[in-house]
Amino acid sequence: MAELLNNSFSQFSLNSIKIKSFRATEARTLTPRPFRCLLAEDKQRAIVKYGKDSLDICRVVNGMWQTSGGWGRIERDSAVDAMLQYADAGLNTFDLADIYGPAEDLYGIFINRVRRERPPELLETVRGLTKWVPPPVKMTRSFVSESIDVSRRRMDVASLDMLQFHWWDYSNPGFLDALKHLTDLKGEGKIKTIALTNFDTERLRIILENGIPVVSNQVQHSIVDMRPQQKMAELCQLTGVKLITYGTVMGGLLSEKFLDTNLTIPFAGPALNTPSLQKYKRMVDAWGGWSLFQELLRTLKTVANKHGVSIPTVAVRFILDQPAVAGSMIGVRLGLSQHIKDANAVFSLVLDEDDISNILQVTNKGRDLQKVIGDCGDEYRRA
């Protein structure tokens, strides 16, 4: 999930997983699902799937957390115009949430303009992936249903393409109640696919064991933060759950703008003037510090120059090539700036063995953030 939420090892069998459910006294066996992700004929799109539930998405996802405030004033008409420009360029999957300010409302205006002003073929490719971040109250059927109806009304859709569920406190097992109600709502046609955001490996296993049809888990993942490629990716590859990543360009730190800068000297470098930049600067500090990060940026710049692309393009491509990753998000400052060219360049970029080796030579010098922070999403739940 995007950075708005908070700014602040077991081995798995390749044939089955034994896990203990919150609602069972004996361990059950989780049957592996067929591994499917990419559309073979289309490098730009991927399929997330569980049984008969499936959704194809653009592999570069437009992250709309920046509509929530702190990234510049968003003007409604300009923002919707920008969304249309992204969709026209093939970047037609948008990530939003009930807590991202006007994001769902903007999507509703946008999708109506697509219906009126664009051919049906484009409408069929547009995807809105929203999140539900409920308060820690009792998860009754009526509360869950009413909450989902709010998102459906705001987005002006009969059925949500994807509902990504977030839960703050694992000590409260109400997340299973909520997910079972969401599964029922999916059966009624109000939701097409159910997904998670910022769940760790242990809870993902429990949720799958309880029969919840999860197609993906959205997690923080970048060249600096490779935690999802430890326990999480192994479980995902076994079960078919996909990863949708955010923080992949670290709020803009992984860019030419911060190359050859010294943030230790006041006012000597670009300002860390957004919640994202501040959050990911702390991630850099935990990983290895600004000096090592500069070495990484210089390496990424060399790779980028070799292929005629930008540092962010290399950063996104590197993560898209990781196991279990279906899509990666780039935040969009709608009506303020745009990255359509860099985003589309991701699809044709192929990193060779030398590129990957040179990048890993630097990243391997950093700390293992799994040991520093914990598993996926733990940064949101530490005391």
C-alpha positions in Angstrom: 0.0 0.0 0.0 1.1 3.5 -0.6 3.0 5.6 1.9 0.0 7.4 3.1 -0.7 4.7 5.6 2.3 5.4 7.8 5.5 7.3 7.5 7.0 6.3 10.4 11.9 -18.3 8.7 10.2 -20.9 7.9 10.9 -23.1 4.8 8.0 -24.1 2.6 7.5 -27.4 1.0 7.4 -27.4 -2.8 4.4 -29.8 -2.7 2.3 -28.5 0.2 2.3 -26.2 3.1 1.2 -27.1 6.6 -0.3 -24.2 8.4 -2.4 -23.7 11.5 -5.6 -21.7 11.0 -6.9 -19.2 13.6 -10.2 -21.2 13.4 -8.8 -24.7 13.4 -7.1 -26.8 16.0 -5.3 -29.0 13.5 -3.0 -28.0 10.6 -4.4 -28.3 7.1 -2.7 -28.7 3.8 -2.8 -25.8 1.4 -3.0 -27.1 -2.2 -0.7 -25.3 -4.7 -2.5 -23.4 -7.5 -1.2 -23.4 -11.1 1.4 -20.7 -11.6 0.1 -18.2 -14.1 0.8 -14.5 -14.5 1.9 -13.0 -17.8 0.0 -12.9 -21.0 2.5 -14.5 -23.3 1.6 -12.3 -26.2 1.6 -9.0 -24.3 4.6 -7.6 -22.4 2.5 -4.7 -21.1 -0.2 -6.7 -19.2 -0.4 -9.5 -16.6 -3.1 -11.7 -15.3 -3.8 -12.1 -11.5 -5.9 -15.2 -10.9 -7.6 -17.4 -8.4 -9.8 -20.3 -9.7 -12.3 -18.7 -12.0 -11.5 -15.2 -10.7 -9.1 -13.3 -13.0 -8.2 -9.8 -13.9 -5.7 -8.5 -16.5 -3.8 -5.4 -15.5 -1.2 -3.1 -17.0 2.2 -4.1 -15.5 3.0 -0.4 -14.8 0.3 0.8 -12.5 -0.6 4.4 -11.9 -0.5 5.0 -8.2 -3.0 7.7 -7.0 -2.0 8.0 -3.3 -0.6 11.5 -4.2 -4.2 12.8 -4.5 -4.4 12.5 -0.7 -2.5 15.7 0.1 1.2 16.5 0.6 2.3 16.3 -3.0 0.8 19.5 -4.4 -2.7 20.8 -5.0 -4.8 18.6 -7.3 -7.3 20.4 -9.5 -10.2 18.1 -10.5 -10.5 18.7 -14.2 -6.8 18.7 -14.8 -6.4 15.5 -12.8 -9.1 13.7 -14.9 -7.6 15.0 -18.1 -4.2 13.6 -17.0 -5.9 10.2 -16.2 -7.2 10.2 -19.8 -3.8 10.9 -21.2 -2.3 7.9 -19.2 -5.1 5.6 -20.4 -4.7 6.8 -24.0 -1.0 5.9 -23.8 -1.8 2.4 -22.7 -1.2 3.0 -19.0 -4.7 2.2 -18.0 -4.6 0.6 -14.6 -5.1 2.9 -11.6 -4.4 2.1 -7.9 -6.5 4.0 -5.4 -8.1 3.7 -2.0 -11.0 4.9 0.1 -8.5 6.9 2.2 -6.7 8.6 -0.7 -8.7 11.8 -0.5 -10.7 12.2 -3.7 -9.1 9.4 -5.6 -12.2 7.2 -5.9 -14.3 10.2 -6.9 -11.8 11.2 -9.6 -11.9 7.7 -11.0 -15.7 7.9 -11.2 -15.5 11.1 -13.2 -12.7 9.6 -15.3 -14.5 6.4 -16.1 -17.6 8.3 -17.2 -15.5 10.3 -19.6 -14.0 7.2 -21.0 -17.6 5.8 -21.5 -18.6 9.0 -23.3 -15.5 10.0 -25.1 -13.5 6.9 -25.9 -14.1 3.8 -28.0 -15.5 0.7 -26.1 -12.1 -1.1 -26.8 -10.4 1.3 -24.4 -13.1 1.1 -21.7 -12.6 -2.7 -21.7 -8.9 -2.3 -20.8 -9.3 0.3 -18.0 -8.9 -1.1 -14.5 -9.5 0.5 -11.1 -7.8 -1.2 -8.2 -9.1 0.3 -4.9 -8.3 -0.5 -1.3 -10.4 -0.7 1.8 -8.7 0.3 5.0 -11.3 -0.2 7.7 -11.1 1.0 11.3 -10.7 -1.6 14.1 -14.4 -2.3 14.6 -16.4 -5.5 14.5 -16.5 -6.7 10.9 -20.2 -7.4 10.5 -21.8 -8.3 7.2 -23.7 -5.0 7.1 -20.6 -2.9 7.9 -18.5 -4.5 5.2 -21.2 -4.4 2.6 -22.0 -0.7 3.3 -18.3 0.2 3.1 -17.9 -1.5 -0.3 -21.0 0.2 -1.6 -19.5 3.6 -0.8 -16.5 2.8 -3.1 -18.8 1.5 -5.8 -20.8 4.7 -5.7 -17.7 6.9 -5.7 -16.1 5.1 -8.6 -19.5 4.8 -10.4 -19.1 1.1 -11.1 -21.4 -1.8 -10.5 -18.5 -4.1 -9.6 -15.1 -3.2 -8.3 -12.3 -4.6 -10.5 -10.2 -5.4 -7.4 -10.7 -4.8 -3.7 -7.4 -4.7 -1.9 -7.9 -5.2 1.9 -5.7 -3.7 4.6 -5.7 -4.6 8.3 -3.8 -2.8 11.0 -3.7 -5.1 13.9 -3.0 -8.9 13.5 -3.9 -9.5 17.2 -7.5 -8.8 16.2 -8.6 -11.8 14.0 -11.5 -9.8 12.6 -9.6 -9.6 9.3 -10.9 -13.1 8.6 -14.5 -12.1 9.2 -14.0 -9.1 6.9 -12.4 -11.2 4.1 -15.2 -13.8 4.3 -17.8 -11.1 3.9 -15.8 -9.7 1.0 -15.9 -13.2 -0.6 -19.6 -13.3 -0.2 -19.9 -9.9 -1.9 -17.7 -11.1 -4.7 -20.2 -14.0 -5.2 -22.9 -11.3 -5.5 -21.0 -9.6 -8.2 -20.1 -6.5 -6.3 -16.3 -7.3 -6.5 -14.5 -9.1 -9.3 -11.3 -10.0 -7.5 -10.1 -9.9 -3.9 -6.6 -8.9 -3.0 -4.5 -7.8 0.0 -2.2 -4.9 0.8 0.7 -5.0 3.2 0.0 -8.5 4.7 3.0 -10.5 5.8 3.7 -14.1 4.7 2.3 -15.7 7.8 -1.0 -14.0 7.6 -1.2 -14.6 3.8 -0.8 -18.3 4.5 -3.6 -18.2 7.1 -5.9 -16.3 4.8 -5.4 -18.8 2.0 -5.9 -21.7 4.3 -9.3 -20.2 5.2 -10.3 -20.4 1.6 -10.2 -16.7 0.7 -9.7 -16.3 -3.0 -6.7 -13.9 -2.9 -5.2 -12.9 -6.3 -2.5 -10.5 -5.2 -0.8 -8.8 -2.2 0.4 -5.2 -2.6 3.8 -4.7 -0.9 6.6 -2.2 -0.7 9.4 -3.5 -3.1 12.4 -1.7 -4.7 16.0 -2.4 -5.6 16.8 -1.2 -2.0 13.9 -3.1 -0.3 14.0 -6.6 -1.5 12.2 -8.1 1.4 9.3 -9.5 -0.7 11.8 -11.8 -2.5 12.4 -13.7 0.7 9.6 -15.6 2.4 6.7 -13.8 0.5 7.8 -14.6 -3.0 8.3 -18.3 -2.2 4.8 -18.6 -0.9 3.4 -16.6 -3.9 5.1 -18.8 -6.4 3.8 -21.9 -4.7 0.2 -20.7 -4.5 -0.1 -18.4 -7.6 -0.8 -15.2 -5.6 0.9 -12.3 -7.3 2.7 -9.2 -6.0 1.8 -5.7 -6.9 4.6 -3.4 -5.7 4.8 0.2 -4.6 7.7 2.3 -3.5 9.5 0.9 -6.5 11.1 4.3 -7.4 11.2 5.3 -3.7 9.1 8.4 -4.1 11.5 9.7 -6.7 14.8 9.1 -4.9 15.7 6.5 -7.5 16.1 9.2 -10.2 18.6 11.5 -11.8 17.3 14.3 -9.6 19.1 12.8 -6.6 22.3 11.6 -8.4 25.5 13.3 -7.1 23.7 15.1 -4.3 24.8 15.5 -0.7 21.8 15.7 1.7 24.1 15.9 4.7 24.7 19.6 3.9 21.7 21.8 4.5 20.1 23.1 1.3 22.8 21.5 -0.8 20.5 19.0 -2.5 16.9 18.7 -3.6 14.3 19.2 -0.9 12.7 16.1 0.6 9.4 17.9 0.4 6.9 15.1 0.1 5.8 12.4 2.5 7.2 9.8 0.1 10.6 11.3 -0.2 10.9 11.6 3.6 9.7 8.0 4.1 12.1 6.5 1.6 15.0 8.6 2.8 14.6 6.8 6.1 14.5 3.5 4.2 17.9 4.4 2.6 19.3 5.2 6.0 18.2 1.8 7.3 19.6 0.1 4.2 23.1 1.5 4.0 23.1 5.3 4.0 23.4 8.1 1.4 26.9 7.3 0.3 26.0 3.7 -0.7 22.8 5.0 -2.2 24.8 7.4 -4.4 26.9 4.4 -5.6 23.7 2.6 -6.5 22.4 5.7 -8.4 25.7 5.9 -10.4 25.4 2.3 -11.3 21.8 2.6 -12.3 22.7 5.7 -14.4 25.4 3.7 -16.2 22.8 1.0 -17.0 20.2 3.6 -18.0 22.7 5.3 -20.4 23.5 2.0 -22.0 19.9 1.4 -22.9 18.9 5.0 -23.6 16.4 5.2 -20.7 16.1 6.9 -17.3 17.0 5.6 -13.8 13.4 5.2 -12.8 12.8 3.0 -15.9 15.6 0.7 -14.9 14.4 0.6 -11.3 10.9 -0.4 -12.3 12.1 -3.0 -14.9 14.4 -4.6 -12.3 11.4 -5.2 -9.9 9.0 -6.3 -12.7 11.6 -9.0 -13.5 11.5 -10.4 -10.0 9.6 -13.7 -9.2 5.9 -13.4 -8.5 5.7 -9.7 -9.5 2.7 -8.9 -11.7 2.9 -5.1 -11.6 4.7 -2.2 -10.2 3.3 1.2 -9.3 4.6 4.7 -10.2 2.9 7.5 -8.4 1.1 10.0 -10.6 0.9 13.7 -9.7 -2.1 14.3 -11.8 -2.2 17.6 -13.6 1.2 18.6 -12.0 3.7 16.4 -13.8 3.7 13.2 -15.8 6.0 10.2 -16.6 4.3 8.6 -19.6 7.4 8.3 -21.7 9.5 6.7 -18.9 6.7 4.4 -17.9 6.2 3.1 -21.5 9.9 2.6 -21.9 9.8 0.0 -19.2 8.0 -2.4 -21.5 10.7 -2.6 -24.1 13.7 -2.5 -21.7 15.6 -5.8 -21.3 18.2 -5.9 -18.6 21.1 -8.2 -19.5 23.2 -10.3 -17.1 25.9 -7.6 -16.9 23.3 -5.0 -15.9 21.9 -7.3 -13.2 25.3 -8.3 -11.9 26.5 -4.7 -11.6 23.3 -3.7 -9.7 23.6 -6.6 -7.3 27.2 -5.8 -6.6 26.1 -2.6 -5.0 22.8 -3.8 -3.4 24.6 -6.7 -1.7 26.6 -4.2 0.3 23.4 -2.9 2.0 21.7 -4.3 5.0 19.1 -7.1 4.8 15.9 -5.1 5.5 14.1 -8.3 6.5 16.3 -8.4 9.5 16.2 -4.7 10.2 12.4 -4.1 9.6 10.8 -7.5 9.4 8.5 -9.0 6.8 6.3 -7.2 4.3 4.1 -4.7 6.0 5.8 -4.9 9.4 6.9 -1.3 9.0 3.2 -0.4 9.6 2.7 -2.5 12.7 5.8 -1.9 14.8 5.2 -0.4 18.2 
